[in-house]
Amino acid sequence: MDQQSTIRWGLIPNDPSLVTLLSSQFMHGDWFHLLGNMLFLIMFGIAMERHWGARRFLPAYLLCGIGAGLLFIASAPNSGIPLVGASGAISGLMGLFAGTFRLRKLEFFYTLGFFFGSFRAPALVLFPVWLGWELIQAATMNSNVAYMAHAGGLLTGLALAFLLPFTEQPNRQKGNQPGMDGDDTQVPAICQQLAEQLRFDDAQSRCRQWLVNHPKSRPLWFFFLQMGLRRKQLDAAMKEAVKTLSERQGSDALLGALWQEYEFLGGDIRALPPAYQLLLAELAWRQQRSKLVREIVQDLQKKQWQHPRLERLSQRL
């Protein structure tokens, strides 16, 4: 019995472990169980990964599964029946979805037999409906579905949605840093609305139009990079930022902040063309970050890329 996959890797409430808290999320009872979960993973997972970024989405997903497992253990601590399935983690994505969009009205679709329709409602308003439905089924249904795990995932996802914004580097998008020109133009509501609708191309395009008149707005540039990440074109967005700001006097502090944001979002300047790496190396030199300059220069020299300004920078080092 111990060699059966569900016994070995499933989460057994009266004999839990950290390993099975994770492994049980990737086990399923049958093909229908697996395919059903994958359908809901597509529905909520894609939207949440594009919104939060892969680096925060994956740990959030796993934490939702762990939260689901812990509530399941608490609800049936003496049970020896193993829990398997991704539905707890995916329920967490539903909670993350509600906590992300909160009171913003979104379009929801429903089906009642052969009747289909849609309605608009704030995402957070539907959260009690989802949670209440799981709790009612847990209290009234006699089945092998782990409704309390679903409830645990929902609650964990909602909690993470309120905590995730504060995991970013402090004050990355708030206030001005020394040396900035004080342009604190905020992201227009239309750009935010387009992003909420997952229309990231349009949101970035609108933001670009605003940057024409506000080229030193820190919130606008941060939003511009974030939309580049959502479109999976973060490097292209950073190239545009470097090209624009390197041509403007007094933009070093802003460009340095954008460089920090770019790396925080998962970017790597080694993915940029050598000319852009050189511009950033010169910025780092002006900011007296000699060690970083040396790393960039050495990397460019290994690639046998040559430029008079690179040679001058190398001589200074």
C-alpha positions in Angstrom: 0.0 0.0 0.0 2.8 2.4 0.9 4.2 2.1 -2.6 0.9 3.3 -4.2 1.4 6.9 -5.5 -1.6 8.4 -3.7 -0.5 6.9 -0.4 3.2 7.8 -0.9 2.7 11.3 -2.3 -0.8 12.3 -1.1 -1.4 14.5 2.0 -2.6 12.2 4.8 -4.0 14.4 7.6 -2.9 12.1 10.4 0.6 11.7 9.0 1.4 15.0 7.1 4.8 16.2 6.0 6.2 19.2 4.1 6.9 16.9 1.1 3.4 15.7 0.8 2.0 19.3 1.3 3.7 20.0 -2.0 3.6 16.7 -3.8 -0.1 16.2 -3.3 -0.8 19.4 -5.4 0.6 17.5 -8.4 -1.3 14.2 -7.9 -4.8 13.5 -9.3 -7.3 10.7 -9.0 -8.0 10.3 -12.6 -7.9 12.0 -16.0 -11.2 13.8 -15.5 -9.9 15.2 -12.2 -6.7 16.4 -13.8 -8.4 17.9 -16.9 -11.0 19.7 -14.8 -8.3 21.3 -12.7 -6.3 22.3 -15.7 -9.3 24.1 -17.2 -9.6 26.3 -14.1 -5.9 26.8 -14.0 -6.1 28.2 -17.5 -9.1 30.4 -16.5 -7.4 32.0 -13.5 -3.8 31.1 -13.7 -2.9 32.9 -16.9 -4.5 36.2 -15.7 -2.8 36.0 -12.4 0.6 35.1 -13.8 0.5 38.0 -16.2 -0.6 40.4 -13.5 1.9 39.4 -10.8 4.7 38.0 -12.9 6.1 34.5 -12.9 8.5 35.1 -10.0 5.7 35.9 -7.6 3.0 33.8 -9.2 4.8 30.4 -8.6 5.4 30.8 -4.9 1.9 32.3 -4.4 0.4 29.2 -6.2 2.4 26.8 -4.0 1.5 28.7 -0.8 -2.2 28.6 -1.8 -1.8 24.8 -2.1 -0.1 24.6 1.3 -2.8 26.8 2.9 -5.5 24.5 1.4 -3.7 21.4 2.8 -3.4 22.9 6.3 -7.0 23.8 6.6 -7.9 20.3 5.3 -5.7 18.8 8.0 -7.3 21.0 10.7 -10.8 20.0 9.6 -10.1 16.2 9.7 -6.9 15.7 11.8 -7.6 12.0 12.4 -8.3 11.0 8.8 -6.0 8.5 7.1 -7.5 9.2 3.6 -4.9 10.9 1.3 -5.6 14.3 -0.3 -4.6 14.7 -3.9 -5.2 17.3 -6.6 -4.4 20.9 -7.6 -7.9 22.2 -6.8 -6.8 23.7 -3.4 -4.0 25.7 -5.1 -6.3 26.7 -8.0 -9.0 27.8 -5.5 -6.3 29.9 -4.1 -5.9 31.6 -7.5 -9.6 32.4 -7.4 -9.0 34.1 -4.0 -5.9 35.8 -5.4 -8.1 37.0 -8.3 -10.7 38.4 -6.0 -8.1 40.1 -3.9 -6.3 41.5 -6.9 -9.2 43.2 -8.6 -11.2 43.8 -5.4 -14.0 46.3 -6.1 -13.3 46.7 -9.8 -16.2 45.5 -11.9 -15.4 42.6 -14.2 -17.4 40.5 -16.6 -18.4 37.1 -15.3 -19.9 34.3 -17.3 -22.3 31.7 -15.9 -24.3 28.6 -17.1 -27.5 27.1 -15.8 -28.0 24.0 -17.8 -28.5 25.1 -21.4 -28.8 28.8 -20.4 -25.7 31.0 -20.6 -25.2 34.6 -19.7 -22.9 37.1 -18.1 -23.0 39.9 -15.6 -20.7 42.6 -14.2 -19.8 42.7 -10.5 -16.8 43.6 -8.3 -14.5 40.6 -7.9 -14.4 40.9 -4.2 -18.1 40.8 -3.9 -18.2 37.3 -5.4 -15.6 36.0 -2.9 -18.1 35.3 -0.1 -20.2 33.5 -2.7 -17.3 31.2 -3.7 -16.3 30.6 -0.1 -19.8 30.1 1.2 -20.5 27.6 -1.5 -17.5 25.5 -0.5 -18.4 25.7 3.2 -22.0 24.7 2.5 -21.0 21.7 0.5 -18.4 20.7 3.1 -21.2 20.7 5.7 -23.9 19.0 3.6 -22.3 16.8 1.0 -21.0 13.3 1.6 -18.4 12.9 -1.2 -14.7 12.4 -1.7 -14.3 16.1 -2.7 -12.1 18.1 -0.2 -14.3 21.2 0.0 -12.4 22.4 3.1 -9.2 22.4 1.1 -10.9 24.6 -1.5 -11.9 26.9 1.3 -8.4 27.0 2.6 -7.0 27.8 -0.8 -9.5 30.6 -1.3 -8.6 32.2 2.1 -4.9 31.9 1.5 -5.1 33.4 -2.0 -7.2 36.4 -0.7 -4.6 37.0 2.1 -1.7 36.8 -0.4 -3.4 39.4 -2.7 -3.3 41.9 0.1 0.3 41.0 1.1 1.9 40.7 -2.3 1.9 44.5 -3.1 4.0 45.1 0.0 6.7 42.5 -1.0 8.1 45.0 -3.5 11.1 47.0 -2.7 10.1 49.9 -0.4 9.1 53.2 -2.1 10.0 51.9 -5.6 7.0 53.7 -7.0 6.4 56.4 -4.4 7.9 59.7 -3.9 11.0 61.2 -5.5 14.6 60.3 -5.1 17.4 62.8 -4.7 18.4 64.3 -8.1 15.0 63.8 -9.8 13.3 66.7 -11.4 10.1 66.2 -9.3 7.8 65.1 -12.2 5.4 62.8 -10.3 2.7 62.6 -13.0 0.6 59.6 -12.1 -0.6 56.8 -14.4 -3.8 57.9 -16.1 -7.0 56.0 -15.2 -7.5 54.8 -18.8 -4.1 53.1 -18.7 -5.0 51.4 -15.4 -8.4 50.3 -16.8 -6.8 48.8 -19.9 -4.3 46.9 -17.7 -7.2 45.6 -15.5 -8.9 44.3 -18.6 -5.6 42.5 -19.5 -5.2 44.8 -22.6 -1.5 45.2 -21.9 -0.6 46.3 -25.4 -3.1 49.1 -25.4 -2.2 50.1 -21.8 1.5 50.4 -22.8 0.7 52.3 -25.9 -1.4 54.9 -24.0 1.4 55.2 -21.4 3.9 55.9 -24.2 1.7 58.7 -25.4 1.7 60.3 -22.0 5.5 59.9 -21.7 5.9 62.2 -24.7 4.7 65.1 -22.5 6.0 63.7 -19.2 9.3 62.0 -20.1 10.6 62.2 -16.5 7.6 60.8 -14.7 8.7 58.0 -12.5 5.2 56.4 -12.1 4.7 56.4 -15.9 8.0 54.7 -16.6 7.5 52.1 -13.9 4.1 51.3 -15.4 5.6 51.2 -18.9 8.1 48.6 -17.8 5.4 46.5 -16.0 3.3 46.5 -19.1 6.4 45.3 -21.0 6.7 42.4 -18.6 3.0 41.5 -19.1 3.5 41.5 -22.8 6.7 39.4 -22.4 8.7 42.2 -23.9 10.4 43.6 -20.8 13.8 43.9 -22.6 12.2 46.0 -25.4 10.6 48.3 -22.9 13.9 48.8 -21.1 15.7 49.5 -24.3 13.1 52.2 -25.1 13.5 53.7 -21.6 17.3 53.7 -21.8 17.3 55.3 -25.3 14.9 58.0 -24.3 16.4 58.9 -20.9 20.0 58.7 -21.9 19.4 61.5 -24.4 18.0 63.8 -21.7 20.0 65.8 -19.2 19.4 65.2 -15.5 17.9 61.8 -16.0 20.5 59.7 -14.2 18.5 59.2 -11.0 15.4 58.2 -12.8 17.3 55.8 -15.2 19.0 54.2 -12.2 15.6 53.6 -10.5 14.3 52.1 -13.7 17.4 49.9 -13.9 16.6 48.6 -10.4 12.9 48.1 -11.4 14.0 46.2 -14.5 16.1 43.8 -12.6 13.4 43.4 -9.9 10.9 42.4 -12.6 13.3 39.7 -13.8 15.4 41.5 -16.4 19.1 41.0 -17.0 21.1 43.7 -18.8 23.1 41.0 -20.5 20.0 40.4 -22.6 20.2 43.9 -23.9 22.3 44.8 -27.0 25.9 45.8 -26.2 25.2 49.5 -27.0 22.6 49.7 -24.3 24.8 47.8 -21.8 27.5 50.4 -22.5 25.0 53.3 -21.7 24.2 51.6 -18.4 27.8 51.0 -17.6 28.5 54.8 -18.2 25.5 55.5 -15.9 27.0 53.2 -13.2 30.3 55.0 -13.6 28.7 58.4 -13.0 27.1 56.9 -9.9 30.5 55.6 -8.7 29.5 51.9 -8.9 32.9 50.8 -10.1 32.4 47.1 -9.4 29.3 47.0 -11.5 31.0 48.9 -14.3 33.9 46.4 -14.3 31.5 43.5 -14.6 29.7 45.0 -17.6 32.9 46.0 -19.3 34.5 42.6 -18.8 31.4 40.9 -20.2 31.4 43.1 -23.3 35.1 42.5 -23.8 34.5 38.7 -23.6 31.9 39.1 -26.4 34.7 40.9 -28.4 32.5 43.9 -28.8 34.4 47.1 -29.5 33.6 50.7 -29.2 35.8 53.8 -28.5 33.7 54.7 -25.5 34.1 51.2 -24.1 37.8 51.5 -24.4 37.8 54.8 -22.6 35.7 53.4 -19.8 38.1 50.4 -19.6 41.1 52.8 -19.3 39.3 54.7 -16.5 38.9 51.5 -14.5 
